[in-house]
Amino acid sequence: MALVEPVIFQIVGYQNSGKTTVVTKVINRLHTKGFKVVSIKHHGHGGKPDVYEQKDSSRHIQFGAVASIVEGDGRLLLQSEQDTWSLNEKISLMKYFTPDLILIEGYKKEIFPKLIILKDEDEARELLKLDNIQFLLVWNERLQKYLSETTNISCYHIHDENGIDKIVNFLERQICSKN
């Protein structure tokens, strides 16, 4: 039996725009509906993400292992070191878990369908240049009104739970159309 390719969807915005909050809401709502979601987050703060350097898995890496997995009570942690990881490599890794959806937080310039979170007009000028925008979540009501009138992109206020529901329904339709 062939595996169904997962739907891939991005949530992008500048730092402190609310990406992680929106990602967790989307994951929770899809999980509640019985969908299997995995996520990929871009660590955009510079440097490597924190790891516990004194744990055995980190020591394995320090001594030359390419990757190390630790498992306990059903929790599996993977640590791997290489110079760079392309987004496609990360997506390939996550496909192992046979998800319905791969939700990507960040990676603004990638080509996948995306939701953009905008705090102000300056961000809108930059981020509206991106490809494959499906939804906008906006912090500023005046900007929301303007974008709703001047673009063909569904636009909601960041605190509008109905907007999150519309995004989840869109993703659910995308997932179901692949099955």
C-alpha positions in Angstrom: 0.0 0.0 0.0 1.4 3.4 -1.0 1.7 6.1 1.6 -0.3 9.2 1.1 1.8 12.3 0.9 1.1 14.6 3.8 -0.3 18.1 3.3 2.4 20.7 4.0 1.4 24.1 5.3 3.5 27.0 6.6 2.8 29.6 9.3 5.2 32.6 8.9 5.7 36.0 10.4 8.4 38.0 12.1 9.7 37.3 15.6 7.0 37.7 18.4 4.2 37.8 15.9 2.3 34.9 17.5 3.4 32.1 15.2 3.9 29.5 17.9 0.5 30.3 19.5 -1.3 29.9 16.2 0.6 26.7 15.4 -0.4 25.2 18.8 -4.1 26.1 18.2 -4.1 24.6 14.7 -2.3 21.4 16.0 -4.7 21.0 18.9 -7.9 21.5 16.8 -6.7 19.0 14.1 -5.6 16.5 16.8 -9.0 16.8 18.4 -10.5 15.9 15.0 -8.4 12.8 14.8 -5.7 14.0 12.4 -2.0 13.2 12.8 0.2 16.4 12.7 3.9 16.8 12.9 5.7 20.2 13.0 8.9 21.7 11.9 10.1 24.9 13.6 12.8 27.2 12.3 15.1 28.2 15.1 15.6 31.8 13.9 17.4 33.2 16.9 20.9 32.4 15.7 23.1 29.6 16.9 22.1 26.1 17.8 18.9 25.2 19.8 19.6 24.3 23.4 20.3 20.7 24.3 21.4 19.1 27.5 25.1 18.8 26.9 25.8 16.4 29.8 23.3 13.7 28.8 24.5 10.5 27.2 22.9 11.3 23.8 24.8 14.6 23.6 28.0 12.9 24.6 27.5 10.4 21.8 27.3 13.3 19.4 30.4 15.0 21.0 32.4 11.9 20.4 31.4 11.6 16.7 28.0 10.0 16.3 26.1 11.5 13.4 22.8 11.0 15.3 21.6 9.7 18.6 18.1 8.6 19.7 17.0 8.3 23.3 13.7 6.6 24.1 11.8 6.2 27.4 8.1 5.5 28.2 7.2 6.1 24.5 9.1 9.5 24.2 11.7 9.5 21.5 14.3 12.3 21.3 16.5 12.6 18.2 19.7 14.6 18.2 21.8 14.9 15.1 24.7 17.2 14.1 25.6 18.1 10.5 26.6 21.4 9.0 23.2 22.3 7.6 19.8 20.7 7.3 17.6 21.6 4.3 13.9 22.0 4.8 13.4 19.1 2.4 15.6 16.9 4.6 13.6 17.8 7.6 10.3 17.1 5.7 11.7 13.7 4.6 12.5 12.9 8.2 9.1 13.8 9.5 7.4 11.7 6.8 8.5 8.7 8.7 5.7 9.4 11.2 3.1 9.1 8.4 1.4 12.4 9.3 -1.7 13.8 7.6 -0.1 17.3 7.9 3.4 18.7 8.2 3.0 22.1 9.8 6.1 24.4 9.2 6.7 27.4 11.5 8.9 29.8 9.7 10.9 29.4 6.5 9.2 32.4 4.9 10.6 32.1 1.4 9.6 28.5 0.8 6.9 27.7 -1.7 4.4 25.8 0.3 0.8 27.2 1.0 1.1 29.6 3.9 -0.6 31.7 6.5 1.2 35.0 7.2 0.9 36.8 10.5 1.3 40.6 10.3 1.7 43.1 13.1 1.9 46.3 11.0 2.2 47.9 7.6 5.9 47.5 7.3 5.6 43.8 7.8 2.8 43.7 5.3 4.9 45.5 2.6 7.6 42.8 3.0 5.7 39.6 3.7 3.0 40.1 1.0 5.7 39.6 -1.6 5.9 36.0 -0.6 4.4 33.2 -2.7 1.4 30.9 -2.1 -0.3 33.0 0.6 -3.6 31.4 1.6 -4.5 33.4 4.8 -3.5 36.5 6.7 -3.8 37.0 10.5 -3.4 40.6 11.4 -2.9 42.4 14.7 -4.0 45.8 13.5 -7.8 46.3 12.7 -7.2 49.1 10.3 -4.6 47.0 8.3 -7.0 44.1 8.4 -9.8 46.2 6.9 -7.4 47.5 4.2 -6.1 44.1 3.3 -9.6 42.6 3.2 -10.6 45.3 0.7 -7.4 45.2 -1.5 -6.4 41.6 -1.7 -8.1 38.3 -2.5 -6.6 36.6 0.5 -8.7 35.6 3.5 -7.8 38.0 6.3 -8.7 37.7 10.0 -7.8 39.5 13.2 -5.2 37.5 15.2 -7.7 37.1 18.1 -10.6 36.0 15.9 -11.1 32.3 16.7 -13.4 32.0 13.7 -10.3 32.8 11.6 -8.4 29.9 13.2 -11.5 27.7 12.5 -11.5 28.7 8.8 -7.8 27.8 8.6 -8.3 24.4 10.2 -11.3 23.7 8.0 -9.1 24.5 4.9 -6.4 22.2 6.1 -9.0 19.5 6.9 -10.3 19.7 3.3 -6.8 19.6 1.9 -6.0 16.4 4.0 -9.3 14.7 3.0 -8.8 15.5 -0.7 -5.5 13.6 -0.6 -7.0 10.4 0.9 
